[in-house]
Amino acid sequence: MIKSETFASRVLEYNKWLSRIAIDLPDNYSVINQFNGENKEKIEDITDIFYNKYYNDNHKRRLILGSSPARRGTSQTGIPFEDASHLYQATGIMIENFYINKSSSDFLYDVIEQYGGCQKFYQDFFMNFVCPLGIVNINAKGNEVNANYYEKKNLEKTLQDFIVESLKRQISFGIDTSVCYCIGSGENFKFLEKINAENHFFDKIVPLEHPRFIMQYNSCNKKLYLEKYITKLSEKN
């Protein structure tokens, strides 16, 4: 049972809004709407249990934003950055045919554990994406591959109004707007800085290196990046 007007209830209402979104993208691109697909009922069950477990209150939280959901990752679960094994522990629901970059996921779990565990972390933070719906590109072989909202200027322009509206709705959950953390210090950060300058969503945006970049190219420095994450997330703004 969802308590009215909790952080959890506002997230779940936002997901219902996302389920009604339809966007015509440029040629060879399409949207994956995890809230209105073949796994819709399972995702509703997962999100209902998860958000009421960790967000059934009115605490203000800071926002952590990635770029967009992967088609076989968050687009299968509805919970940003969560992997199947942890979601099973949290909700009791098994997700089949689920994939997430294991090393990236492990890095984020190390961050959560060092911060103080899931209960403390999720009490302080809400994780989502700049573009909260998955995007795929149809390649030359006719296969769907993950795409980022910023990889083509016409794609970015098409999605910008939707992204701005999505951020406004997320802020209304009860977001502390003194700071926003951006996962990805490249194009995702540049775009978020641009729309923040236009809309004044946050006092500042703090870029954090993407876990995939850390684990694939700088794994020998994992401890240093982990310390950086904890230091940035623990700073009082």
Secondary structure, 3 states (H helix, E strand, C coil): CCCCCCHHHHHHHHHHHHHCCCCCCCCCEEEECHHHCCCHHHHHHHHHHHHHHHCCCCCCEEEEEECCCCCCCHHHHCCCCCCHHHHHHHHCCCCCCCCCCHHHHHHHHHHHHHHCCHHHHHHHEEEEECCCCEEEEECCCCCEEECCCCCCHHHHHHHHHHHHHHHHHHHCCCEEEEEEEEECCCHHHHHHHHHHHHHCCCCCEEEECCHHHHHHHCHHHHHHHHHHHHHHHHCCC
